[in-house]
Amino acid sequence: MADITADPANWLRALPAVHELVDAALAVDGAAPRWAVVEAARAAIAARRAAILADAGASATIEPAAVAAAARALATPPLRRVVNCTGVIVHTNLGRAPLAPAAIAAVVEVAASASNLEYDLAAGARGSRHAHAAALLCALTGAEAACVVNNNAAATVLALAALAGGREVIVSRGELVEIGGAFRIPDILALSGATLREVGTTNKTRLADYERAIGERTGMLLKVHRSNFAIVGFTAEVGEAELAALAHGRGLPAMVDLGSGCMLDRARQHAAGLPAEPTVAEVVASGVDVVCFSGDKLLGGPQAGILVGRAAAIAAIRSHPLMRALRPDKLTLAALCATLALYRDGRDREVPVVARLEADPAALRARADALAAAIAAAGGPAVTVEPSVATVGGGAMPTASLASWAVVVAGPADALDARLRAAAVPVIARVADGRVWLDVRALGDDELAWVVAALGKG
């Protein structure tokens, strides 16, 4: 009898038909939709065929369980819930701010039905989507007017284009920042149609530097908050009020790109162990024409770019043609308005970012102890509870070091980290000093079970 391995065609003929492999995989696990099983079966057969052609002795056997597993992976939504155990509260890679329950409820309500997005209920006529958040923002910040776009980079571009397009914008060299994803102030200025005019030095810029630079082509004085780094030592910079006074004395607008946009007053910042951060209301009160900041960082709402300030400046921004391209949708506005209402009503500790910034270390220790006990009760790997240091993240408060607690898992760090990420609800941990740290500051009490399930019996 001839050796079937002598001819790859013999092995190729032994490969199962797609429908046979699909039926076998569904018999093992019918959880995945049929389209995913079919696609996984075809991919498995193609891979096995290529292996046989490369090596005549390769097996034609395909395990139905492997096809079922591949089908489940195909059917898994690409954007998924994960558990943040990194100790970074506003983690850019993990979606930044989790929404408050009130914001989630507001999104669900307007997503499920028609809404008055651009309809004035009182007048029975067309309205503006910008009206929904404007009153809340003005009440919270003291601004005359406000509008919202889809992120703070868009807010910066739009404001520059509307107020200084085709003219020079004067910025301190110490504020020509890059904030993640290649967002650079010089590039944003160029995109808006404005021209950058640098003044001062990296560590020192004085009011006289701005005064000397103002000329016929000047369109704006711009101050940019250094959100993700700090300059310390032999330094000097011009405050918002001084910049506004100079700009207005020369008939120019002044703008501040505040970046993260903190709403917590200085006393609460200090009590939480946070470095002093200018609040949006403080910057508005300085007299500048426009302040822009993010909705999904320190504010703790959805991704958005928020512009507040003087009525004339905001009106010019709202009427610019770019506004239509950058405007937010109804889901963003619903979540933002609900988040702002929590601040207005004195309920901002219901905002997860605020709660995590102000978390009591004793409560964090109790959460870590509870997690460690639950892992032990489930037969998981050996763990210890150890002090940790959390950070704010999201390009905000780079010098902040927040006392926290972590559950540290015994075992090979790389293998454990991969195991956590492969869980049904992935757990994103911090790997440091060759160990896996599950920091609990950004972890909700309702998420402990997911961490325990991800570790399983170890």
N, C-alpha and C positions, 0 to 999 in steps of 0.2 A: 504494500500500500504506500502511495506517495506521501512524503512529508508535506503537510499543508503549509508549514512555515517557509517552504522554499519559494512560494509565490505569494506576494502581497494580495493578489486578487482573491485568494482563498479566504484570507482574513477579512477583506472588505465585504465579501459576500456574507460573512458571519455577523456583520453589524446589524442591529435591530432596525426595523422600520420606525419612522417617527411615531406613528400612531400606537405601535406596540410599546414603545418606551414611555409615551405619554400615559397610556393606561396603567402601566406598571408603577409609574411615579405617583399617579393619583391614588392608586391602591395603597401606597405607603403613607401618603399624607395628602389629603384633599383640601388643605387649607388655602393653597395658592390658587388664583384664578386660572382657568384653562389656557388663556393666551400666554401667560407667563410660563406654564409648564411646557407648552409647545415650543416657545422660544428657547427655553433651557434645554429641551431635548434636542432640538436642531443644533444648538451650539455644542452640546456634548458629543453628538455624532460627528460633527465636523472636526472637532478636536481629536477624537479617536481616529478618524480617517487620516488626518495629517500625521498622527503618530505612527500609524501602520505604514504609510508610504515612506516615512523617514527610517523606519526600522521594521523589517519584514517579520520580526519575531514578536512585535508588540501585540498585546491582547486586544480582542474586540469587545471585551466585557465592559459594560457601562452599568454602574450601580444606580438603580431607580431612586434610592434615598439621596444620592448626590444630586440627581436632577431635581428632586423635590426641594432640596435645600437651596439650589441655585434659583429655582422658580420663586421661592419665598423672598429671596434677596431682590430679584427683579421687581416683585410686586410691592416692595417696601417703599413708601413715599420718600422722595429724595430729601425733602426738608422735614426734619423730625425733631421731636422733643429729645433733649439730652439733660443730664443732671450736672450742674456746675459745682464741682468740688475743687476748683483751682485756687480758691481764695481771692480771685479777681472779681470784684462785685459787678462792674460794668464791663463784661468781657466782649470785645468787639467781634471776635471769631464765633462767639456763642450767642449772637443776637442782641448784645447789649442789654437794655433794661427789660426785665419781665414786667408785664402789665399788672396793675392792681385789679382785684376782682370787679370793681365798679367799671373800670375801663373795658374789661373783657365783656361784661354784660352789655355795655353800650355798643360795642362792635357787633355783637350777636344780634342785637335788636335792629340796628339799621341795615345789617347784612341780609336779614331774613325778609325784608319788606321794602316797599317804597319809602322814601324819606323826603324831608323838606330841604334837601341839600341846597338847591337854588330856587326855593319858593318861599315867599313871604306870606306866612299864614294869616297875619293880621290884615295885610293889604289885599290878599287874594291875587297876587301878581308875582312876576319873576323877582327873585331875590338874589343875594350874593352868598356864595359859600364862605366868604371871608368874614361874614358877620357873626358866625357861630362862635368862634373863639375870641374875637376881638374884645368883646366886653369883659370877659374873664381875664384876658391878658392885661388889659388896661387897669382893671381893678387891682390886680396883683402887683403890677410893676409901676404904676403911676404914670404910664405913658398916655399920650393923647390918642394914639391910634396903633393898630397892629394888623399884621397879616401873616399867613403861614404858607410855606412851600414845602417841597418834599425832603429836603435835608439842609444842613447849615452851609454846606458848600454851595448849594443852589442859592441860598439866601445871600451869601456874600457876592456871588456873581451878579445876581439880579440887582442888588442895591448899588453895586459899582456901575453897572451898565446904565441904570436909570438916573443916577445922580452925578456920575463923573465920566460917562462914556466919551471917548475921544479926547480926554484931557488928562492931566497929570494927577496922580494920587501920591501924596507924600506919606512915607512910612519909615519908621525907625529901622535901622539895620538889625537891631536886636530883636525885631519882631517879624522877620521874614521867615516864618516857620514852615515846617513840613509836618503835617498831621496825618500820617498813615495813608496808604494807598496812593502815594505820590501826589497828595493834595499839598501843593506849594503856593504860598501867597503870590510870588511873582508870576506863576503860570495862571493863577486865577485872575489876576489883574489883566494879563494879556488877553485871556479869553473874554473878559468883559468889554474889551475895547479901550480900556484905560491904559495909561502909561505909568510905569513905576518910577518914582523919584525917591531914592534912598537918602536918608540923612543920619547923622550921628555915627556912632561906632557900635560894635556888637554889645559892649558892656555899658556904654554911656551915651545917652542922647538927651540934649537939653532943649528948652523952649526956643532958645536962640537959633538952634539948628533948623527948626521948622520955619521960624520967621525969615531966615535968610533964603530958604528954598522957595518961598511963595513968590509966584510970578504970574504973568498974564495967562499962562496955560494951566495953572493950578485949578483942579476941579474939586478936590476934597483933601482933608486931613484924616488919615486912617490910623487907628490904634488896634493892634491885634494882641489878644491875650495869649501868653505863652502857656498853652494848656498842658503840653506833655513834657516840658522840661523847665528848669529853673536856672536863672543866672544869679549867682551870689558873689559877694565880695565887694570889689571896687566898682560899684554900679551907680547908675542914675537913670531915671526915666521920667517922662512927663505924665502927670495925672490926667484923667479924663476931663475934669473941670477946667484945668489950664488949657488943654487942647481945644475944648469947645469955645472958650472965651477968645482965644486967638483966631480960630476959624471964623467965628461970627463977626469979630472985629474987622475981618477982611472980606466979609460977604460970602463966606464959604461954608459948606456943610462939614460936620465932623461925624465920624462913624466909629463904632467900636465893634469888632468881631470878638465876642466874649467866649466863643467856643462852647463849653459845656453848659453854662448858664445855671448857676446855683441859686436856689430860692430859699435856702435855710439861712436864717440870720446868723450874725457872728457869734452870738452867745451859744447857739446850738452847735455851730461848727466847733467851737472851742470845747464844749462839753463832750463831743464825740471824739476828740483827739485829732481833729482835722486841721490842716493848715489854713490860715485865713484866706478866704476866697471872696472876691468882690461879688455881691449879689446883683441880680439883674436890676432890682429897684434902685440900688445905690448908683449904678452906672447911668440909669435913666435920669436920676435926680441930678447928675453932674451937668446936665444941659446939652449933651450930645444929641444930634438929630436922629440917629438910628443906632440901635443895638440889635445884633443878631446872635442867636445861640441855638443849640440843639434841643430837640424834644426828648431824645432817647438816651441821654447821658445822666447828668446829675438831676435833671427834672424827673426822670423816671417814667416817661411816657413813651409814645410811639416814635418811630423815626420821623423827624420833621425838622424844618428850619423855620425858626420863629423870628420875625422882625417886629420890633416895637420902637416907638419914638414919636417925633413930632408929626402932626397931622399932614402937613404939606409934603414932607419927605415920604411918608408912607403912601400917600395918594399917588405920588409920582412913581413909586415902586409898583403899586397895584395896577397902574395903567400901562406899564411897559409891556410890549408884545411878548417878551419872554415869560411873563407870568403864566400865560396859558399852558406853556410847555412844562412849567415847574410846579403847578398848583397841586395840592394834595387831594386824595380821593375821600369819599365819605367815611371809610373805615378809619383812616388816619384822624380825621377831624372828630369822629365820635370818641375815639380813645383819648385824644388830646383834651377835648372838652371835659370828659369825665375825670381825667387826671388833674386838670386845673381846678375843677370843682372841689376836689378833695383838699387842695391847698387852701382854697377860699373858705371852706367850711371847718378848717382846723383839724382835718382828718388826714393830714399828709403822711402820718406814720402807717397808713394803710397802703402807701406806695412802697412796693418791695425794695426799691433802691434806697429810699430814705430809712426804712426799717433796718436794712443791713448796714448802712453807714452808722446808724446810732445804736447798733446792737450792744447789749451789755455783755462783757466778757464772761461773767458768771453764767449767763444764760447760754452762751456758746459752749462753755465747758459742760453744762448739763446736756446739751444736744449731742456733743461728741461722746459723752459717757453713754447716752441712750443708744447711739449708733453702734458703739463698740459692743454693748451688751446684746443688741439685736443680732449682730454678726456672729457672736459666740453662740447664741441660742440656736441659730440656724446651721450650726456646724461649719461655719466659714473658717478662713485662715486665721492664724494668730494675729492679734493687733495690739497696739498700745495707743494711749491717748497722750498727746504731747502738745506743748505750746507751739503756736504758729504765728506767722505774720501775714496779714492780708493786705491787699492794695485796692485802690478805687478802680483803676482801669479806665478804658474808654478815652484815653488821652486827657484825663482829668486828675488834678491834684497829684502830680508825680512824686512829690516828697512825702506823701502820707504813708505811714506804716501803722496799720491797725492791729492791735493785739487780738489774736484769735486762737482757736484750738483745732486740732486735726486728729483724725484717726489714721495711724500709720500702719500699713499692712506689711506683714512679714512675707518674705519670699522674693523670687527674682523679679526685679522691678519691671523690666521690659515685657515679660510674659504677663504679669499681672495687669499692666497698663493696657496691653492689647486685649486681654480678657474683658476688662471693664468697658472698653470701647466697642466690643463686639456683642454686648448684652442687648436684650430686647429693647430696653431703654438705656442707651449708652450713658456711661458715667465717665466724665472727663476729669481726671485727677491731675495732681502736680507730681512730677517725678523730680526728686532732688536728693542729693547725697546717696544715690543708688537705692532709694526707697520710694514707695508710693504713698503720697500724702493726700488724705481726703479732708480738706479744710471745710469747716462747716459754716463759715460766715455767710457765704452766698447760697447755702443749702436751706431749703424750706423744710419744716417739720414733716410736711406731707410727702417729702421726697425720700425720707430715710428708707422706706420699704424698697424703693427702686435700687438703692445702693446695696442693700442686703441681697436682693434678688440677683444683682449683677455678680456678686462674689460667690453666691451659691455655696455648695459644700466644698470646702477646700482642704 
